[in-house]
Amino acid sequence: MMRENALRSGRHDPSRPPVDIPDLWLSLRHARRPLLGLDYDGTLAPLRIERMEAVPLPGIIPTLEAIRDRGATDVAIISGRDLTELEGLFGVSGVILVGAHGREFAWPAGARERLQPTARQRSCLDEAAAQAGELAEPGRIERKIASVALHVRGLPADEGLALCAAVAKRWAHLTCGGLECRDFDGGIELRTLAGDKGFAIGRLAKRLQPDMTVYVGDDETDEDAFRALRALTRGYAIGVGDAREPSLAQDWLAGPEQVLEFLEWWCHVRRSKS
């Protein structure tokens, strides 16, 4: 269970780990090669109205670099952002970057992969972007490799909900052919069914063969990754922000500040392993 006193304060007792999941820290201490997956927005970077102002919380990058430099943890940043945008905001080498909810991969050695949608899906997404453009300001519409997102962060709550409902209604006829409309924190997105964050976790696990996998994320779209962990040996799901129901998260961190504490504990446990 989430410890409500820690979440209310926004800080954790430094003598205690910031999450309390059975066996997580013991598994981490003895893991040969763990995989650490992290969402970007709302997890490593505080949410911002202007999307390109969302930069990692101070302390996050050096702590991830310390985890990377020990050479025994595979770190993957898995985001709904396009890969080029993610690379511009998160300039850390030696980690795996996954963009577009699992459609784009950039590996530390330099290899890049893109899973293209079908011609029909691209046509539907083009139509979706045009339809959203009839109802929303251009700056609120983001066309990605395999999705179209409507961003309403910064609008009054009732106005944002009304705009999302109106756009979702326009998109309803486009959800055939392998597309779905999903909520996220700050808008809605029409995207391909294939290539979600759960797909990304499964692909990484197959390639890297970790003996434990942890994923940390704040959004409803991160539930796909949480679900994929169930098929893995020693998979641990950690939510960020206010606990939501239903969710597959096993414990919750209050926000990026506690994510930093979690990463610091990761360093501490792995350091004490040797």
C-alpha positions in Angstrom: 0.0 0.0 0.0 1.0 3.6 -0.7 2.3 5.3 2.5 0.1 8.4 2.6 2.2 10.4 5.0 5.2 10.3 2.7 3.1 11.3 -0.3 1.5 14.2 1.6 4.9 15.6 2.6 6.4 15.1 -0.9 9.6 13.8 0.8 10.5 10.4 2.2 12.4 9.3 5.3 16.0 9.0 4.0 16.6 6.0 6.1 13.8 4.0 4.4 13.4 3.1 0.7 10.8 5.3 -1.1 8.8 2.3 -2.3 7.7 -0.7 -0.3 7.3 -3.6 -2.7 8.0 -7.1 -1.4 11.4 -8.4 -2.6 12.2 -5.5 -4.9 15.3 -4.3 -3.1 16.5 -7.8 -2.3 16.0 -8.7 -6.0 17.9 -5.6 -7.0 20.8 -6.4 -4.7 21.3 -9.8 -6.2 20.3 -9.1 -9.8 22.9 -9.9 -12.5 21.6 -7.4 -15.1 18.4 -5.5 -14.2 16.4 -3.4 -16.6 15.1 0.0 -15.4 12.4 1.5 -17.6 11.3 5.1 -17.0 8.6 7.3 -18.4 9.7 10.9 -19.2 7.0 13.5 -18.7 5.6 13.6 -15.2 8.2 11.0 -14.1 11.7 12.4 -14.8 10.5 15.8 -15.9 7.8 17.9 -14.1 4.8 18.5 -16.4 4.7 21.9 -18.1 2.1 23.7 -20.1 4.7 24.4 -22.8 5.8 20.8 -23.7 9.3 21.7 -24.7 9.9 23.4 -21.3 9.6 20.0 -19.6 13.2 19.2 -18.6 14.5 16.6 -16.1 14.3 17.6 -12.5 17.7 18.7 -11.2 19.6 15.7 -9.9 17.9 13.2 -12.2 20.5 13.2 -15.0 23.6 12.8 -12.8 21.9 10.0 -10.8 21.0 8.2 -14.0 24.5 8.7 -15.3 25.8 7.1 -12.0 23.5 4.1 -12.6 24.7 3.9 -16.2 28.4 4.2 -15.3 28.2 1.2 -13.0 27.6 -0.8 -16.1 25.3 -3.4 -14.6 21.8 -1.8 -15.2 20.2 -1.3 -18.6 18.3 2.0 -18.5 15.5 2.7 -21.0 13.5 6.0 -21.2 10.1 5.1 -22.8 8.0 8.1 -23.9 5.0 9.0 -26.0 7.1 11.8 -27.5 8.8 11.3 -30.9 12.3 10.1 -30.6 13.9 13.3 -32.0 12.0 15.4 -29.5 13.0 13.1 -26.6 16.6 13.2 -27.7 16.5 17.0 -27.7 15.2 17.1 -24.1 17.1 14.2 -22.6 20.7 14.4 -23.7 22.2 11.4 -21.9 24.3 8.9 -23.8 24.6 5.3 -23.0 20.9 4.7 -22.3 18.1 3.3 -24.5 15.6 5.8 -25.8 12.1 4.6 -26.9 9.8 7.1 -28.6 6.2 7.2 -29.8 5.0 4.7 -27.2 7.3 1.9 -28.5 7.4 2.7 -32.2 11.0 4.1 -32.2 14.1 2.8 -30.6 17.6 4.3 -30.3 20.2 1.9 -28.9 23.3 3.1 -27.1 25.6 1.7 -29.8 23.9 4.0 -32.4 21.4 1.7 -34.1 17.9 3.1 -34.7 14.6 1.3 -35.5 11.3 2.6 -36.6 8.1 0.6 -36.8 6.0 2.3 -39.4 2.2 2.3 -39.4 0.3 0.9 -42.4 -0.6 3.2 -45.3 -4.3 3.1 -44.2 -3.3 4.1 -40.6 -1.2 7.0 -41.9 -4.1 8.2 -44.0 -6.5 8.0 -41.0 -4.0 9.8 -38.8 -3.7 12.6 -41.3 -7.4 12.9 -41.4 -7.5 12.9 -37.6 -5.0 15.8 -37.4 -7.0 17.8 -39.9 -10.2 17.2 -38.0 -8.6 18.2 -34.7 -7.3 21.3 -36.4 -10.9 22.4 -37.1 -11.6 22.5 -33.4 -8.3 23.3 -31.6 -5.4 25.7 -32.0 -2.6 24.3 -34.2 -0.1 24.4 -31.3 -2.3 21.9 -29.3 -2.1 19.2 -32.0 0.9 17.0 -32.3 1.3 14.6 -35.3 3.7 11.8 -34.5 4.9 8.8 -36.4 2.0 6.6 -35.3 -0.5 8.9 -33.6 -2.1 12.3 -33.3 -2.2 13.9 -29.8 -4.5 16.8 -28.6 -2.9 18.7 -25.7 -5.2 20.6 -23.4 -2.9 21.3 -20.5 -3.3 24.9 -19.4 -6.9 25.2 -20.4 -9.6 25.5 -17.7 -10.7 22.0 -16.7 -14.2 22.2 -18.1 -12.9 23.7 -21.4 -10.3 21.0 -21.8 -12.8 18.2 -21.1 -15.2 19.7 -23.6 -12.5 20.0 -26.3 -11.4 16.4 -25.7 -14.9 15.1 -26.0 -15.6 17.1 -29.2 -12.4 15.8 -30.8 -12.9 12.2 -29.7 -16.4 12.3 -31.2 -14.8 13.4 -34.5 -12.3 10.6 -34.3 -14.8 7.9 -33.5 -15.1 6.7 -37.1 -11.3 6.4 -37.4 -10.8 3.8 -34.6 -11.1 0.9 -37.0 -8.1 -0.4 -38.9 -5.9 -0.8 -35.8 -6.3 2.6 -34.2 -7.6 3.5 -30.7 -8.3 6.7 -28.8 -6.6 6.9 -25.4 -6.5 9.4 -22.6 -3.3 10.7 -21.2 -2.4 13.3 -18.5 -3.2 16.5 -20.4 -5.2 15.3 -23.5 -6.2 12.5 -25.7 -4.4 10.6 -28.5 -5.4 8.6 -31.5 -2.7 6.0 -32.0 -2.0 2.6 -33.5 -2.8 -0.4 -31.4 0.6 -2.0 -32.0 3.7 -0.5 -30.5 2.6 0.6 -27.0 4.8 0.8 -23.9 4.0 -2.8 -23.1 5.3 -3.8 -26.5 8.5 -1.8 -25.7 9.0 -3.5 -22.4 8.6 -6.9 -24.0 10.9 -6.1 -26.9 13.6 -4.8 -24.5 13.3 -7.9 -22.2 13.6 -10.2 -25.2 16.7 -8.5 -26.4 18.4 -7.8 -23.1 17.4 -10.8 -21.1 17.2 -9.0 -17.7 16.8 -11.1 -14.5 14.5 -8.3 -13.1 12.6 -5.5 -14.7 11.3 -2.3 -13.1 9.1 0.3 -14.8 8.2 3.7 -13.4 5.5 5.9 -15.0 2.8 8.4 -14.1 0.3 8.1 -17.0 -2.6 5.9 -18.0 -0.5 4.9 -21.0 2.1 3.5 -18.6 -0.4 0.8 -17.6 0.5 -1.0 -20.8 4.0 -1.3 -19.5 2.8 -2.4 -16.0 0.7 -5.1 -17.7 3.6 -6.4 -19.7 5.6 -6.8 -16.5 3.3 -9.6 -15.4 4.7 -11.9 -18.1 8.3 -11.3 -16.9 10.3 -12.9 -14.0 10.6 -10.4 -11.2 8.7 -7.5 -12.8 7.9 -4.5 -10.6 5.4 -1.7 -11.5 5.7 1.7 -9.8 3.3 4.6 -10.4 4.0 8.3 -10.0 1.6 10.9 -8.8 -1.8 10.5 -7.2 -2.8 6.8 -7.1 -5.5 6.0 -9.6 -8.0 3.1 -9.6 -7.8 0.7 -11.3 -4.1 0.4 -11.7 -1.5 -2.3 -11.9 1.1 -0.2 -10.0 2.4 -2.0 -6.9 3.3 1.2 -5.1 3.4 5.0 -5.8 5.9 7.8 -5.7 4.6 11.3 -5.2 6.3 12.9 -8.2 9.7 13.5 -9.9 11.2 14.5 -6.5 10.5 11.0 -5.1 11.5 9.4 -8.4 14.9 11.0 -7.8 14.9 9.5 -4.3 14.1 6.1 -5.8 17.0 6.4 -8.3 19.3 7.4 -5.4 18.2 4.3 -3.6 18.9 2.2 -6.7 22.4 3.5 -6.8 22.9 2.8 -3.1 21.6 -0.8 -3.3 23.7 -1.6 -6.4 26.8 0.0 -4.9 26.4 -2.2 -1.8 26.1 -5.2 -4.0 29.9 -5.2 -4.7 
